[in-house]
Amino acid sequence: MEAILPIIMQLVGGGAGGGIAGKLLGGNMNSMMTMITGAIGGLGGTAIAGMIPGLDGLLGKATEMASTASDTAGATAASGLDLGALAGTGATGLVGGGILTGVVGLITNAMKK
């Protein structure tokens, strides 16, 4: 379950970023299309951000699983999840989804003219 959670965060963040970008640009894409485009951009944006030095360590922690957990550790440490890394993947998904939706919206608007 821990391995799928960062991907879900990327998809949700990307969908939210796509929805926000769609509303701000006021393009001709419907809500479902902006969410789908944003989710795809969220996955791609996080993959690209993982290639940037300095961000690769932060984002890589989200997919690591703890091999052992202490009985006195909190629930987050016991499950092997790093909340900061999950927030980082969600934020990069948000930005990536917004950027891809903005680009697709600009292209579709230009094609209509």
Buried (B, 14 or more C-beta within 10 A) or exposed (E): EEEEBBBBBBBBBBBBBBBBBBEEBEBEBEEEBBBBBBBBBBBBBBEBBBEEEEBEEBBBBBBBEBEEEEEEEEEEEBBBBBEEBBBBBBBBBBBBBBBBBBEBBEEEBEEEE
